[in-house]
Amino acid sequence: MKRKCNDIGKRLLHRLSALSFRTHLFLMAILLAMPAFALIIHSAVRQSRDSINEAIVDGKKLVYNIATEQYNLAGDAEQLLTILAQLPEIKSHNVAATNTILADILRKSPQYGNVVITDRTGEVWASGLPRNVSFSLKDSRTFQNALTTGRFSSGEYIVGRISARPTIGFGFPLLSEEGTVGGVIAVNINFHYVNELINHGGLPPNSSFSIIDYKGVIIDRNPSPEIFAGTRVEESAFLKMKNGPEEGSDTDSDSVEERHINIYRKLYLQTEKAPYLYIRASIPLQVAQLKAKKALIYNIAILTPFLLATVILVMLIGNYCFVRRINKLQEAAQTLAEEGLQVSVSTVVEGGELGNLALAFDEMARKLTIRELELVRNQEELNELNRSLMRRVEEETERRLKHERLLARHARLVAIGEMIGAIAHQWRQPLATLGATIQSIRMAWERRCIDDAFLENAEAEAQQQLYYMSDTIEDFRNFFNPEKVIEVFDLDENIQDVVQLVGAQFNASNVGLRVVNNLSGGRTKVRGYRNEFKQSVLNLVSNALDAINGHRQGGSGLVVIGLSEGAQSVVVEVKDNGCGIPKEYGDKVFEPYFTSKSEGKGTGIGLYMSRLIIEESMGGRLSFTSGPDGTVFRIELPRDESGEVEHNG
């Protein structure tokens, strides 16, 4: 991450340094003005924060005033209901007298919307407002709480049955002489009157307040109470108030365009643990920040002319003192480039740092002349060194090619020697048979029992052995055919050719030689050099036979040639149960002239040539694993899937 940031910084500095000098002067003028702009922005941010804090303070004052008014209303209502509950007219259920008393209270106390009295079942029997029909409060929270607790209790948002206005009520139990609750006196608040009081006291510009019941339903909102009364506050906002402290503030968004500062406060009755009302004030954030925005615009308007004047002054001074002289220096440098290294620049630009730069140009031209002469001389020496190096590379390449040809010839001669031994083993039995046939002819001659049938049989037997010996010579000649042609050949068929050539040697050494073919269909084809492949397999098989014969501790020897398939390759494994290869020889096995056999029995080039053939000539891989129980050499060759017809030449 740090390195990435460094790279980005370097690229930005590179682009900045590539700009023109006039652009640099302009940027410097801007940078000089940046502190003033930064100070203005900082001041604007601070003023904006102070404006928000002032708005929060104003909102808290508004919420406090409304809460105080509501608290006073609740206290007055409790006192009123307590007094009414003691009046004999109400205790005796004097409907006419009670209605008159309640109506008189409403005329003198406009803060109340209505006062009603119910019996124990909730049926209303007295009301301060005229009622045309009877109704019941048994399902209202006001009645239920007062009846259940026997104390002054709060209600919830309702629409008055007679006044038809949104309100909230309070209930007080009406006790009988026995001390039981015989009814409830209920009073609700006239929020229209409350709104007039608050408006008269004055609201902050564009602000609003809401009075919300314990379920989140808006009872009253100023302005526009007729639109919002009875609607629910947004769930997240209500939960924030409900689960928050007794009072608080936050900033949220009521719409995409406008954000608001919200301040709330919870209201409780002394007889209840949960709040029965939430007072919430909302002030537009844009209005709160208006003063700070005006100050920012004013400051920017004052600074901008000074900034423009500074930029123009810097550009004029820079053009006269720097750009004009740099252009002269550039013209002199161009002349220096076109007319040669002997041009003097210091006579064109004089004085100051640019004059020193002109002197540096002259010194540079002098040193460039010296370096150019040295460069020509060094180039000639380098060309001579390259020619000498090319001759040495060609000589070394030719020497290595000769060495590899000698190794290949040596390996072929060794293989021919091994094959001559194999032929000797192959011919031993046919020669013995021919000797026996000749001896039988002589014996028949001596006994005078030769006839045509005997001669024909002896001739057929001799011809059969001669044909066998001729086929052996032909196989030997094909095996070492010097032609090196890439062809597609059958893997199993060529493995069998090698097995046939060395079969007699293995039989004579009492060592088993077996081929295990796990190829699908028993046959598969590869592309490469047929005879070189057979020579590689012959080297591996011969080494396996030598490993068994030289270190056999008893028991029968066995060499297994396994054929199998990989995902994209064909695998040939030559496994023996000889002594294995010591660990200290593991890294040297494929080196030329390295052998672990006794002197005179190994040349050390068989495995080296086998690896060259398999890996460089045929694009495969030759590896081995070894242990106390023997060694496994593994050949991996790419499978041929070209569909080309096999060549049997």
C-alpha positions in Angstrom: 0.0 0.0 0.0 2.8 2.4 0.9 4.7 1.6 -2.3 1.5 2.2 -4.3 1.0 5.6 -2.7 4.7 6.5 -3.5 4.2 5.6 -7.1 1.1 7.7 -7.4 3.0 10.6 -5.7 5.8 10.3 -8.2 3.5 10.3 -11.2 1.7 13.4 -9.9 5.0 15.2 -9.4 6.2 14.2 -12.8 3.0 15.6 -14.4 3.3 18.8 -12.4 6.9 19.3 -13.4 6.0 18.8 -17.1 3.6 21.9 -17.0 4.7 25.2 -18.6 6.4 28.0 -16.5 3.3 30.2 -16.9 1.2 27.4 -15.5 3.6 27.1 -12.6 3.3 30.9 -11.9 -0.5 30.7 -12.0 -0.5 27.7 -9.6 1.8 29.5 -7.2 -0.5 32.5 -7.2 -3.4 30.2 -6.4 -1.4 28.5 -3.6 -0.6 31.9 -2.1 -4.4 32.6 -2.0 -5.2 29.2 -0.6 -4.6 30.1 3.1 -7.1 32.9 2.8 -9.7 30.6 1.2 -8.9 28.0 3.8 -9.5 30.5 6.6 -12.8 31.6 5.0 -13.9 28.0 4.7 -12.9 27.2 8.2 -14.7 30.2 9.5 -17.8 29.2 7.5 -17.7 25.7 8.9 -17.4 27.1 12.4 -20.2 29.5 11.9 -22.3 26.7 10.4 -21.6 24.6 13.5 -22.4 27.5 15.8 -25.7 28.2 13.9 -26.7 24.6 14.3 -25.9 24.8 18.0 -28.0 28.0 18.3 -30.9 26.3 16.4 -30.7 23.3 18.8 -30.8 25.7 21.8 -33.8 27.6 20.3 -35.5 24.2 19.6 -34.9 23.1 23.2 -36.4 26.3 24.4 -39.4 25.8 22.3 -39.8 22.2 23.4 -39.3 23.3 27.0 -42.0 26.0 26.7 -44.5 23.6 25.1 -43.7 20.9 27.7 -44.1 23.4 30.5 -47.5 24.5 29.1 -48.6 20.9 28.8 -47.3 20.1 32.3 -49.3 23.0 33.6 -52.4 21.9 31.7 -52.1 18.4 33.1 -51.6 19.8 36.7 -54.6 22.2 36.3 -56.7 19.3 34.9 -55.8 17.1 37.9 -56.8 19.9 40.4 -60.0 20.6 38.5 -61.1 16.9 38.4 -60.2 16.5 42.0 -62.5 19.4 43.0 -65.3 18.2 40.7 -65.2 14.8 42.3 -66.1 16.3 45.7 -69.1 18.4 44.5 -72.4 17.0 45.9 -74.2 17.7 42.6 -71.9 15.2 40.9 -71.9 12.7 43.7 -75.8 12.7 43.7 -75.8 12.4 39.8 -77.8 15.6 39.4 -77.5 15.7 35.6 -78.9 19.2 35.0 -76.9 20.9 37.7 -73.7 19.0 36.7 -74.1 19.9 33.0 -74.4 23.6 34.1 -71.3 23.4 36.2 -69.3 21.7 33.4 -70.5 24.2 30.8 -69.5 27.1 33.0 -66.0 25.6 33.4 -65.6 25.4 29.6 -66.6 29.1 29.2 -64.0 30.2 31.8 -61.3 27.7 30.8 -60.9 27.6 27.0 -57.8 25.4 27.3 -60.2 22.5 27.9 -62.1 20.9 25.0 -64.8 19.2 27.0 -65.5 17.6 30.4 -67.6 14.5 30.7 -68.7 12.2 33.6 -69.4 8.5 33.2 -70.8 5.8 35.4 -68.9 2.6 36.3 -69.8 1.1 32.9 -68.5 4.0 30.9 -71.8 5.5 29.9 -71.6 9.3 29.8 -74.3 11.0 31.9 -73.0 14.6 32.0 -71.0 16.8 29.5 -69.9 20.4 29.4 -70.8 20.5 25.7 -74.4 19.8 24.6 -74.8 16.2 23.5 -77.5 15.0 21.2 -76.9 11.3 21.5 -75.6 9.1 24.3 -72.2 7.5 24.0 -69.8 5.5 26.1 -66.1 5.8 27.0 -65.7 2.2 28.2 -63.2 1.4 25.4 -61.1 4.5 25.9 -57.7 4.4 27.5 -58.6 7.4 29.7 -61.6 5.5 31.3 -59.8 2.2 31.6 -56.7 3.6 33.3 -58.6 5.7 35.8 -61.0 2.8 36.5 -58.1 0.3 36.9 -55.6 2.4 38.9 -58.0 4.6 40.9 -55.8 7.6 40.2 -55.4 10.5 37.8 -54.5 8.9 34.5 -53.6 9.8 30.9 -55.3 8.8 27.8 -54.3 8.6 24.1 -55.1 10.3 20.8 -58.8 10.5 20.2 -61.2 12.6 18.2 -63.8 14.2 20.5 -67.3 12.7 20.2 -68.9 16.1 20.5 -66.2 18.6 19.6 -64.9 16.4 16.7 -61.4 17.7 17.3 -58.2 15.7 17.8 -57.2 15.7 21.4 -55.9 13.7 24.4 -57.9 13.2 27.6 -57.2 12.7 31.3 -59.4 10.7 33.7 -60.0 10.9 37.4 -61.9 8.2 39.4 -65.3 9.2 41.0 -65.3 7.4 44.4 -68.5 6.3 46.1 -69.1 6.6 49.8 -67.9 3.1 50.2 -64.5 4.0 48.6 -65.2 2.1 45.3 -64.9 3.6 41.9 -68.4 4.5 40.8 -67.5 6.4 37.6 -64.8 8.5 35.9 -64.5 12.3 35.3 -62.7 12.9 32.0 -61.3 16.1 30.5 -59.6 16.6 27.1 -57.4 19.4 25.9 -58.3 22.1 23.4 -55.1 22.2 21.3 -56.5 24.9 19.1 -56.2 27.2 22.1 -52.8 25.8 22.9 -51.6 26.6 19.3 -52.8 30.2 19.6 -50.8 30.6 22.8 -47.6 29.2 21.3 -48.0 31.2 18.1 -48.5 34.3 20.2 -45.3 33.6 22.0 -43.6 33.2 18.6 -41.9 30.2 16.9 -38.4 30.2 15.3 -38.7 30.9 11.5 -39.8 27.9 9.5 -39.9 25.7 12.5 -42.6 23.3 13.6 -43.6 21.3 16.7 -45.6 18.1 17.2 -47.3 16.6 20.3 -47.3 12.8 20.0 -49.0 10.2 22.2 -47.4 7.1 23.7 -48.1 5.1 20.5 -46.5 7.6 18.1 -49.7 9.2 16.8 -49.6 12.9 16.2 -52.2 14.7 18.4 -51.3 18.2 17.4 -48.8 19.8 14.9 -48.1 23.4 14.3 -48.3 24.5 11.5 -50.9 22.5 9.5 -52.5 20.5 12.4 -55.5 19.5 10.2 -53.1 17.6 7.8 -50.9 15.8 10.3 -53.2 15.1 13.3 -54.0 11.4 13.6 -51.0 10.3 11.5 -48.1 8.2 12.8 -44.6 9.5 13.2 -42.0 7.6 11.1 -41.2 4.3 13.0 -37.5 4.8 13.2 -37.9 8.4 14.5 -40.4 7.3 17.1 -38.2 4.4 18.4 -35.3 6.8 18.6 -37.3 9.0 21.0 -38.9 6.1 22.8 -35.6 4.3 23.5 -33.6 7.5 23.9 -32.9 9.7 27.0 -35.5 12.0 28.5 -34.6 14.7 26.0 -32.3 14.8 23.0 -31.6 16.1 19.5 -30.5 14.7 16.2 -30.3 15.6 12.5 -32.3 13.5 10.0 -33.9 13.9 6.5 -37.6 14.3 6.1 -37.2 14.6 2.3 -34.5 14.2 -0.3 -34.1 18.0 -0.6 -34.2 19.2 3.0 -32.7 18.1 6.3 -34.0 19.0 9.8 -32.7 19.4 13.3 -35.1 17.5 15.6 -35.4 18.1 19.4 -37.7 16.1 21.6 -38.7 15.8 25.3 -40.7 13.1 27.1 -43.6 14.0 29.5 -44.8 11.9 32.4 -47.6 12.0 34.9 -46.4 11.6 38.5 -48.7 8.5 38.8 -47.3 6.8 35.7 -43.9 5.3 34.9 -44.1 5.5 31.0 -44.2 8.8 29.2 -47.7 9.7 27.9 -46.6 12.5 25.6 -43.6 13.4 23.4 -43.0 17.0 22.5 -40.9 17.2 19.3 -39.7 20.4 17.5 -38.2 20.5 14.0 -36.0 23.3 12.5 -34.8 23.1 8.9 -31.0 22.8 8.7 -30.9 25.1 5.7 -32.6 27.9 7.7 -30.2 27.3 10.6 -27.2 27.6 8.3 -28.5 30.6 6.3 -26.5 33.1 8.3 -23.3 31.1 7.9 -23.9 30.8 4.1 -24.4 34.5 3.7 -21.2 35.2 5.6 -19.3 32.7 3.3 -20.6 34.3 0.1 -19.8 37.8 1.4 -16.2 36.8 2.3 -15.6 35.1 -1.0 -17.0 38.1 -2.9 -14.6 40.4 -1.1 -11.5 38.0 -1.6 -12.1 37.2 -5.3 -11.0 40.6 -6.8 -7.9 40.6 -4.7 -7.1 37.1 -5.9 -7.6 38.0 -9.5 -5.4 41.1 -9.1 -2.7 38.9 -7.4 -2.8 36.4 -10.3 -2.5 39.1 -12.9 0.4 40.8 -11.1 2.3 37.5 -10.7 1.8 36.6 -14.3 3.1 40.0 -15.5 6.1 40.0 -13.3 6.8 36.3 -14.1 6.5 36.9 -17.9 8.9 39.9 -17.8 11.5 38.5 -15.4 11.4 34.8 -16.2 9.5 33.7 -19.2 11.1 36.2 -21.6 14.6 35.2 -20.5 13.8 31.5 -20.6 12.6 31.9 -24.2 16.0 33.5 -25.1 17.8 30.6 -23.3 15.6 28.2 -25.3 16.5 29.8 -28.6 20.2 29.7 -27.7 19.9 26.0 -26.8 18.2 25.3 -30.1 21.0 27.0 -31.9 23.4 24.9 -29.8 21.7 21.8 -31.0 21.6 22.7 -34.7 25.0 24.4 -35.2 27.2 22.2 -33.1 28.8 22.0 -29.7 30.9 25.1 -30.1 28.1 27.7 -29.7 28.3 30.0 -26.6 25.1 30.5 -24.7 26.3 32.7 -21.8 26.6 35.7 -24.2 22.9 35.6 -24.9 21.5 35.3 -21.3 23.4 37.1 -18.6 22.8 37.8 -14.9 21.1 35.9 -12.0 20.3 32.2 -11.9 19.4 32.1 -15.6 22.9 33.6 -16.4 24.4 30.8 -14.2 22.4 28.3 -16.2 23.8 29.8 -19.4 27.3 29.3 -18.1 26.4 25.7 -17.2 25.2 25.3 -20.9 28.6 26.3 -22.1 30.4 23.9 -19.7 28.0 21.2 -20.8 28.8 21.8 -24.5 32.6 21.5 -23.7 32.2 18.3 -21.8 29.8 16.8 -24.4 32.6 17.4 -27.0 35.1 15.5 -24.9 32.5 12.7 -24.2 31.6 12.4 -27.9 35.2 11.7 -28.8 35.5 9.2 -26.0 32.2 7.6 -27.1 33.5 7.1 -30.6 36.7 5.5 -29.3 34.7 3.3 -26.9 32.3 2.3 -29.6 35.2 1.1 -31.8 36.6 -0.9 -28.9 33.2 -2.4 -28.2 32.8 -3.4 -31.8 36.1 -5.1 -31.7 35.2 -6.9 -28.5 31.9 -8.0 -30.0 33.6 -9.5 -33.0 36.1 -11.3 -30.7 33.2 -12.6 -28.6 31.3 -13.8 -31.6 34.4 -15.7 -32.8 34.8 -17.3 -29.3 31.1 -18.2 -29.2 31.2 -19.8 -32.6 34.3 -21.7 -31.6 32.8 -22.9 -28.3 29.5 -23.8 -30.1 31.4 -25.9 -32.7 33.5 -27.5 -30.0 30.4 -28.4 -28.0 28.7 -29.8 -31.1 31.7 -31.9 -31.9 31.7 -33.1 -28.3 28.0 -34.0 -28.4 28.5 -35.8 -31.7 31.4 -37.8 -30.2 29.2 -38.6 -27.2 26.4 -39.8 -29.5 28.8 -41.8 -31.6 30.3 -43.3 -28.5 26.9 -44.1 -27.1 25.9 -45.8 -30.4 29.1 -47.8 -30.4 28.4 -48.9 -26.9 24.9 -49.8 -27.8 26.2 -51.7 -30.9 28.6 -53.6 -28.6 25.7 -54.5 -26.3 23.7 -55.6 -29.3 26.5 -57.7 -30.6 26.4 -59.4 -27.3 22.7 -59.8 -27.6 23.1 -61.3 -31.2 25.7 -63.7 -29.8 23.2 -64.9 -27.3 20.5 -65.0 -30.1 22.8 -67.0 -32.4 24.1 -69.5 -29.8 21.0 -71.8 -30.0 20.7 -71.7 -33.9 24.4 -72.4 -34.3 24.1 -75.4 -31.9 21.2 -76.6 -33.9 23.1 -76.2 -37.2 26.0 -78.2 -35.6 23.7 -80.9 -34.6 22.2 -81.1 -38.1 25.6 -81.3 -39.7 26.7 -84.0 -37.3 23.5 -86.0 -38.0 24.2 -85.9 -41.7 27.7 -87.2 -41.2 26.5 -90.0 -39.0 23.8 -90.9 -41.5 26.5 -90.9 -44.2 28.7 -93.2 -42.2 25.8 -95.6 -41.6 24.8 -95.5 -45.3 21.2 -94.5 -44.3 20.9 -91.2 -46.1 17.8 -90.9 -48.3 15.9 -88.0 -49.9 13.5 -87.6 -47.0 16.4 -87.3 -44.5 18.2 -84.7 -46.6 15.1 -82.6 -47.2 14.3 -82.6 -43.4 18.0 -81.7 -42.6 18.0 -79.0 -45.2 14.7 -77.5 -43.9 16.0 -77.5 -40.3 19.2 -75.8 -41.4 17.3 -73.2 -43.5 15.0 -72.4 -40.6 18.0 -71.6 -38.4 19.7 -69.6 -41.1 16.5 -67.6 -41.6 16.3 -66.9 -37.9 19.9 -65.7 -37.8 19.2 -63.5 -40.9 16.2 -62.0 -39.2 18.3 -61.2 -36.2 20.8 -59.3 -38.3 18.0 -57.5 -40.1 16.5 -56.4 -36.7 19.9 -55.2 -35.6 20.3 -53.2 -38.8 16.9 -51.6 -38.5 17.5 -50.8 -34.8 20.6 -48.7 -35.6 19.3 -47.1 -38.8 21.1 -43.7 -38.8 18.2 -41.9 -40.4 16.8 -39.3 -38.0 13.2 -38.7 -39.1 10.2 -37.6 -37.0 7.4 -40.1 -37.4 4.4 -41.5 -35.6 5.0 -45.0 -34.2 3.3 -47.5 -32.0 4.7 -47.5 -28.5 4.0 -51.2 -27.6 5.3 -52.5 -30.9 8.7 -50.8 -30.4 8.9 -51.9 -26.8 8.4 -55.5 -28.0 11.3 -55.0 -30.5 13.6 -54.1 -27.7 12.4 -57.1 -25.6 13.0 -59.5 -28.6 16.6 -58.1 -29.0 17.6 -58.6 -25.4 15.4 -61.7 -24.6 18.2 -64.2 -25.0 20.6 -62.2 -22.8 18.0 -62.1 -20.0 17.4 -65.9 -20.4 21.1 -66.6 -20.2 21.3 -64.5 -17.1 18.3 -66.1 -15.5 16.6 -62.7 -15.2 12.9 -62.3 -16.0 11.8 -59.6 -18.5 8.1 -58.8 -18.6 5.9 -56.1 -20.3 2.8 -54.9 -18.5 0.6 -53.0 -20.9 -2.1 -50.9 -19.2 -2.9 -48.8 -22.2 -6.5 -48.4 -23.2 -7.0 -50.8 -26.2 -3.5 -52.0 -25.6 -1.9 -49.7 -28.1 -1.2 -46.0 -28.4 1.0 -43.8 -30.7 3.6 -41.2 -30.0 5.5 -38.8 -32.3 9.3 -38.7 -32.4 12.4 -40.6 -33.5 11.6 -44.3 -33.5 15.2 -45.7 -33.4 16.4 -43.1 -30.8 13.5 -44.0 -28.6 14.3 -47.7 -28.8 18.0 -46.9 -28.1 16.8 -45.1 -24.9 14.7 -48.0 -23.7 17.5 -50.4 -24.5 19.9 -48.3 -22.3 17.4 -48.4 -19.4 16.8 -52.2 -19.8 20.5 -53.0 -20.1 21.2 -50.9 -17.0 18.5 -52.7 -15.1 20.0 -56.1 -16.1 23.5 -55.0 -15.0 22.1 -53.7 -11.7 20.6 -57.2 -11.0 23.6 -59.2 -12.2 26.2 -57.1 -10.4 24.5 -57.1 -7.0 22.2 -60.1 -6.8 22.1 -61.5 -3.3 20.0 -64.6 -4.1 16.6 -65.1 -5.6 15.5 -64.4 -9.2 16.0 -61.1 -10.9 13.1 -59.3 -12.6 12.7 -56.3 -14.9 9.2 -55.0 -15.7 8.4 -52.6 -18.5 5.1 -50.9 -17.6 3.0 -48.9 -20.1 0.3 -46.6 -18.8 -1.5 -43.3 -19.6 -1.6 -39.9 -18.0 -4.0 -37.0 -18.7 -2.1 -35.8 -21.8 0.8 -38.2 -21.8 2.0 -41.8 -22.2 4.2 -43.3 -19.5 6.8 -46.0 -19.8 8.4 -47.3 -16.6 11.4 -49.7 -16.4 11.5 -51.2 -13.0 14.1 -53.7 -11.6 14.6 -55.4 -8.3 18.3 -54.7 -8.2 20.3 -52.9 -5.5 19.1 -49.4 -6.3 21.1 -46.2 -6.8 22.9 -44.7 -3.7 21.6 -41.3 -2.6 25.0 -39.7 -3.0 24.8 -40.5 -6.8 21.2 -39.2 -7.2 22.3 -35.8 -8.7 25.0 -37.3 -10.9 23.1 -40.1 -12.7 22.4 -38.1 -15.9 25.8 -36.5 -16.1 28.1 -37.5 -19.0 30.9 -40.0 -18.2 29.5 -40.8 -14.7 29.0 -44.5 -13.9 28.6 -46.5 -10.7 29.7 -49.7 -12.4 33.1 -51.3 -12.0 35.9 -50.2 -14.3 35.6 -51.5 -17.8 31.8 -52.2 -17.5 30.3 -48.8 -18.0 31.0 -45.7 -20.1 28.7 -43.2 -18.2 27.0 -41.9 -21.3 24.0 -44.2 -21.7 21.7 -42.3 -19.3 23.0 -38.9 -20.4 22.1 -39.7 -24.1 18.8 -41.2 -23.0 17.8 -38.0 -21.3 18.9 -35.9 -24.3 16.8 -38.1 -26.6 13.7 -38.2 -24.4 13.6 -34.5 -23.3 15.3 -32.5 -26.1 14.5 -34.6 -29.2 11.0 -35.9 -28.2 9.8 -33.2 -25.8 9.2 -35.7 -22.9 10.6 -36.1 -19.5 13.0 -38.8 -18.0 13.2 -39.2 -14.2 13.8 -42.0 -11.7 13.1 -43.1 -8.1 15.3 -45.5 -6.3 15.4 -47.4 -3.0 16.8 -50.6 -1.4 14.4 -52.8 -3.4 15.3 -51.5 -6.8 15.0 -48.6 -9.2 12.2 -47.2 -11.5 13.1 -45.1 -14.5 10.0 -43.2 -15.8 9.6 -41.9 -19.4 6.7 -39.4 -20.0 6.0 -38.6 -23.6 3.2 -36.4 -25.1 0.5 -38.5 -26.7 0.0 -38.0 -30.5 -3.6 -37.1 -31.3 -3.1 -35.8 -34.8 -4.6 -38.9 -36.4 -1.6 -39.3 -38.7 -1.1 -42.8 -40.1 1.8 -44.7 -38.5 5.0 -45.1 -40.6 6.5 -48.6 -40.7 9.6 -47.8 -42.7 
